[in-house]
Amino acid sequence: MEEENAGLEGASAEIKNDAVSTSNDDITLKVVYRKNALQVASNVESTVGELKTQLESLTGVPVAMMKLMYKGALNDDSKQLKDLKISNGAKMMVVGSTATDLLKAVPTQVDKTVVAEPTRDPVKEPLSTQRPHSRIVGKGKPDDAMTGTRRRHDRLPTTPLSGMVNKDGSKVRLTFKLELDQFWLETKERTRKIPMTSVHSIVSEPIAGHEDYHMLAFQLGPTELSRYWIYWVPAQYVRAIKDTVLGPFTLR
């Protein structure tokens, strides 16, 4: 009887230990969606896909249209949070549009009173060959420019994008602060901390003769005069920049 009781006590202790270890796997994540900060309870054993499903109910962004950012985009839904070193208090960001947002973007009525004959667009002169852009591009690629690759779309690196110049020819570095919903434009003279929600649009175009790089502008106001131009942006990061700042389903 004593041996039997000892065995039961050992089993109870084992079950208790298992319960403790399971509770230690519970974590709370800080998730930013637009201007809202959410406290999300999860578990390190959860997968990225399961977390996205949980976030869909909180944000209204469908999983199929959601981009979840943590040191870059989390694209593999089968990965567990512990495999990605995501621990208690980790800061993440949701990028995407709700179904309601998309419906608002679709025209509900077609104006049939204006029917224009199709015209052929004239050949457009590359921006990089036009003034004042040609003055900057004509100085050549900076010696410390990052390696550019055309026809490829990579996620943003964990380090800032550097080796670029602005319209004044000053060196500029681009840093994304996802936990603050900001990106920083850093020059030797100053650092501009820009909320992502303040960007109206982003335009970019390959640099003529150097298609591995783009010239890219953040439009910070209602007119083109508010565009902040950056030159020698590696081509493979252009889509990731637009998706991170504007969201992957924003018309631009």
N, C-alpha and C positions, 0 to 999 in steps of 0.2 A: 504493500500500500504506500509506504514511504517513497519507494522508487517511482511509483505511478504519479504521486503528487509532485515529485521533483520534475518529472517529465512534463507535466502540465504547466508548472511554473516556468520552465525553460521555454516552452512553446509560447506562453503568454508574453514573456520578455522579448522573444523573437518577433512576434506580431507587433508589439509596441515599438520596437526599433524600426520595423518596416514603416509604420505609420509616421514616425518622426522623419525618416529619410524622405518619404513622399511629400510631407508638408514643406520640407526644406526646398523642394523643387518649385514651389509656388512663387511667382514673381509678379511685380507690378511694373508696367511699362508706361512711359510718358509719351503719348502719341499726339502730334500736332496735325490738325487738319484745318487748312485755311487759317483763321485766327483763333480757332478753338483748341485748347489743350485738354486732352482726355487722359484720365487715369484708367488703365486697362489691366485687369487681373488676368494672368495667364500662367503657363507652366512650362518649364524648360523642355519638357518632353513633347510639347505641342509642335506641330509643323507650321511652316510659313503659310501653307494653304488654310489650315485651321484658324490661324490668327487673322488672315484676311477675311474669312467668313465671319468671324466675330466682329471685325471692324466694319464690315458691310452693314450690319444691323445698327451700328453706332453712328456711321457717317452718311449712310444712304448711297455710297459709291459701290456699284456692282463689282464683284471680284474680278470679272473679266475686263473691267475698265479701270482697275485700281493699280497704282504703282506704290509699293511700300518701300520706303527708303531707310536704310541703316548702313552708313558707310558705303553708299551706293545702292542701286536697286536690288531688291531681293526677288530674283526671278525664278528660283527653283522652289516650287511649292512643297516639294517632298522633304526638304531639309528641316531638321529639328532646330529649335532655337538654341539649344545647347551646342549644337555643331557649329553655329555661327557666332559663338561666344557672346550671346545676348543674355544678360543677367539682370538682376533686380535693379530697377531705376534707369534702365537703358532708355535713351531718347530716340524716337523714330518719327517719321513723317509720312502721311498719306497724301498722294497726289492723284487727282482724278475728278471727273464730273459725275454728278448724280443724273439719274434718268430725267429728272425735272429740268436740270440745266440744259441737257441736250434737246429736249422738246422746245425750250425757249429759243434755242439757236436755229431751229428749223422754220423757214418762212411758212406761215399758215395761209397765205394768199398770194396768188400770182397776178401781177398787173399785166393784163393782156392788151392794154391800150398802146404799149410801146413795143414795137417789133423791129428790131434792128437787123439789117443785113449783116451776115457774117463777114468780117474783115480779117485780113491777114496782118498779124502784128509785124511792125517793122523790126529789122534786126537791131537788137538792143546792144548798145556799147557797154562793155563790162564796167562796173563801177570803179574797179581798181585802176582803170586807165583814164578816169575822169578826174578833173581837179575838184577838191583838193586832195583826193585819195592818192592820186598818182605821185604826189610830192612825197608822201610817206612811204608808199610801196617802192618807189624808185630808189630809196636808200638801201634796199636789199633786205634779205631775211636776217634778223638778229643772230649773232653768234651763239647765243644761249637758247635759241628757240627749241621747243620740244619737238620730237620727231612727229611728223604728220603723215597720215595714211588716208588716201582717198578711197571712196566706195567701201567704207567700213564704218560701223556704228558701235562704239565701245561705251561702256558705262564710265562715269566720271572716276578719275583716279582718287585715291584717298589723300593725295597731296595736292596743294594748290596748282592751278594752271599758271605757268610762268613763261618768260621768254617772249612776251608780246609787247606791243607798243600801242599808245593811244594817238589821237589826232595831233597832239603836240610833239609826238616823237618820243615821249617819256616812256620808260619801261613800266609795265603794268602787270600786276598779278591778280588772279581771280580766285577767290576762296569762297566755298559754299558752307554756310552755317545753317544746316538743316534744322538743328534744335531751336534756332532763333527765327526760322523762316526768313533768312536774310542771305544775301551774298555780298562780299566785300570786294570793292575795286581799290587795290592798293598800289600807290605810286610812291616814289621817294619822298614826295612833298606831303601827301595826305592819304588817308584811308576813308573811302566813302562806304558807309554801311547802308545798304539799300534793301528795304523790305521787298520780298518777291511779289507781294500783292500790288505794289506800286508800278510794276512794269506793264505798260500798255501792249507792247508787242516786241518781238525780236526779229530782226532781218539779218540775213547773211548771204554771202555770195563767194564762190571760189575766187582766189586771186589769179588773174590771168597769167599763165606761164608758170604758176606755182600752185597747181590744183590740190596739192596735199594740204593746203592751208586756206582758211577763209578769212574774210573781213566780216565782222559781226557787230551789230549795234543793238543796244538796249534802248528802247524808246520809253523815256521816263515821264513824258507828258503827252498832251493830246496832239501835238504837231511834230513833224519831222525835225524841227529845230531842236527838240529835246533829246535827240539820239546821241548816245555815248558810244563812239566807234572804237573798236579794238581790232588790231591787225595781227596777222600771223597766228590765228587760232587753229590748232591742229584739227583737220577735217573730221577725224573719227569721233571727236567729242561734241560736235555742233548739235547733233540731235539730242544728246543727253542734256546739254545746257538748256535747250528749249523745253524739253520735257520736265526738267527739274524746276524751272522758274515758272512756266506757264501751265504745266500739266500736259500729259500726252495727248489729250483729245481737244485741246484748244485750237480753234481756227486761227491761222496766222499766215 
